Amino acid sequence: MNIGIILASGIGKRMKAGKNKVLLEIGGAPLVFYTLKAFEKCQDIEGILIVIRKEEIELAKKIVQKYKVKKVIGIIAGGKERQFSGLNAVAHLNKILKDKAKAVVVFHNGANPFVTAEEISETIRNAKKYGAAAVAHPTKDTIKEVDKNGLVLKTLDRSKLWNMQTPQAIKFPLALKAFIKAEEDKFIGTDDVSLVERMGGKVKIIEASENNFKITTPKDLALA
């Protein structure tokens, strides 16, 4: 079973909207609706788990009902950090999934509304092959490493650099192990697959579509 985990419990301070950014409207519908629609449309996704702030669970239920998102199997509370929300999700699925050994979980930002069904399917296929897979954009800018005084140490080879996005898919047993290990070690990663990396696992990078970006700032929202 392939489960899409929609991470939507972020505060979104940089948006400065005074509310959860996934609830902001685009074209008359909340931003998260478009994210849910993409996962609903993807034939390789069999269930959707929404992770949102506790006080917004009822609102999320109304969105699911209004837009008839049929694949939603649960709506749970997130944590203070994105990683804690991911941990809550895998812990919840560990209680309800029947065939855990064959399951793949697909972590996705609720604020990445323009993901395609093809991207979701591609991460699932590669996660089954390698253990974990994620989409990313190849870095276009020159990237320099600097010291604490702002002096350049070296210029990095941008042909090897990628800007990470979501979806990020991981075989469920591996995801559960990685999140629990990170919790035990008090390690906080910057994305989901980084927890697999630190255990020596393989992560396959897939080029993301140009329109798949995270809405973080008012400028991003205007572009969306």
N, C-alpha and C positions, 0 to 999 in steps of 0.2 A: 504493500500500500504506500502510495506517495502522498505525503501531507505537506501542504503549503502553510508555513507559519508566518503570518503577517504581523510584523513588529510595529505597533502603532501607539506605544505608550510614552514616546518622547515628549518633552515639554516644548521644544522648538524655540529656544530663547532668541536665536538669531532672526527668526521670522518677525518677532515683536508684534504678534497679533493678539496677544492676551488670551489665547486659547490653543488647544492642540492643533497643530497645522494640518493634520490629516482630516480635520473636520471643516477646514476652509473650503469654500465652494469654487468650483471651476465649471463653467457652462451649466450652472444650475444644480449641480450635484456635488456632494462632498468629495474631496480629493481621494479619500480611501475607497470610494465606490469604484473608481477606475482600476485601482489595484486589484480589488476583489473580482471585478469583471474579467480581468486578464487570467486570473487563476481559475475562475469558473469556466472560462472558455477552453482552457488547456485540457486536452483529453487525457494527458498523463497524470493529472492531479485528481485524486479520489476524495480528498478531504481538505478542509481549510480550518485552521485554528487561528483565531484572532487574539492577539495579546495587546491589551489596552489598559489605561489607568482604571483603577477600581471604580472611581466615581463616574466613569464614562461607559461602563459595561452596558447599562440599560440603554444608553443612546446608541451604542453599537448594535444592540439587538434590534432596535427600531430601524436602523439603516439596512440591516440584513433582511428584515421583513418587508420593508418598503420596496427594495430593489430585487426581492425574490432570489437571493443568493442561496442556492439549494445545497451547495457542498459544505457549508459551514457545519463543523462537528462540535464546536465549542468556542466560548469567548471567556478568556481568563484574565486575571489581573497581572500586570507587568511589574518589574522591579525598578529600583532607582536608577540602575544602569542598564543599557541595552543587553549586556551579557547576562544580567540577572533575569531579564525577561526571557531570553533564550533558554536559560536554565529552567525557569518555571514551565516553559513550553515542553521541553523534553521530559521533564519529571511528570507532567500531566499525561503526556502520550505514553509514557512507560506504564502508566496505570491502566490505560484503556485500549492500547493496541494489542491485537491478537497475534499477528505474525510479525513480530519485531525484527526477526533476523533478516527479512527481505525488504523491510520498510526503508524508504528514503525520505528525509525531511528537507524541505526547501525553505530556507530563511530568506525573508524579503522585507525590505523597508516599506512600511505603509505609505511613505512619501515618495516612492518611485512608481508613479501611476502609469508610466508609458512602457512598461515591460511588455514584451510580446510572449505569446504562448510558445513560440518557437524557442525563445531563449530559455524559458522554464524547462521545456522538454530536453533541450540540449544539456543543461546542467544535470538533469536527472540521469540521462544516458551516460554521461561521463563520470558521475558520482558512482554509478554501479560498476564502472570499469576501474576507476582509480581509487575510490573511497570518498573523494570530495572533489567538487568542481565549483567554479564561480565565474561570473562574467566581469569584465573590466574593460576600460578604455586604454589603448596604448598611449603613453605619455607623449605629448607633443612639444612640451617646453623643455628648455635646457634646465637641468636640476643640478644645483651645487650644494655640496656639504660644507658647512661652515663651523667654526669653533664658537665658544661662548662669547667671544669678542666680535663676532660677525665677520671674521676673516676666513676667506675661502681655503678649505683644506684640499678639495678636489672636485672635479666635474664628473658626475656620474654618467655612465653609459645609458642614455635614454632608450636605446633599443631593447634594453632588458627591464625597463620600468613600466608598470601598469597602474592605472588609477582604479581602485576597486569599486565595484558597484554590487548590486544584488539583482537576481537571485544567487544564493550560495547554497548548494545542495550537498548533503552529507549522508552516508549510510547511517541509519538510525543507531545501531549498536555503537558505531564509532563516535557519533555525535554525543550520545549519552556518556560515554567514557571520557570524551574530551571536555565536556562541560563540568562533569564531576571532578575531574583532575584539576581543572583550572580553579574551581571553588576550593578544593583542598589546599592548593598551593597559593591561594589568594592572588592569582594572576588575572589581570584584566587585559584582554586582547582588544584590538581596534576593529576587528570584524570576526565573523563566526569561524571561517576556515583557519584563522590564525591559531585557534585552539587545537586544530588537527596538526598544523605545521609543527608546533612546539613538541608534539609527541613523536615527531619523525614521520608523520603520514604524508602521503602524496596529495597534492591539490592541482587539478588541471584548470588552467586559465583559458577562458573562451572570450573572444572579442564581443563586447556588448554593442547593441545597436546604438546609433548616434543619439536617438531620442530617449534612451534609457538613462535618466539622471535623477539624482535625489533633489527634491525641492527643499531648500534650506533657508533661503533668504527671500525678501520681497521681490528682488530681481528675478529669481528663479520662478516665483509664482507668476509674475508678469509674462515670462517666457512660456510657461505652461499654458 
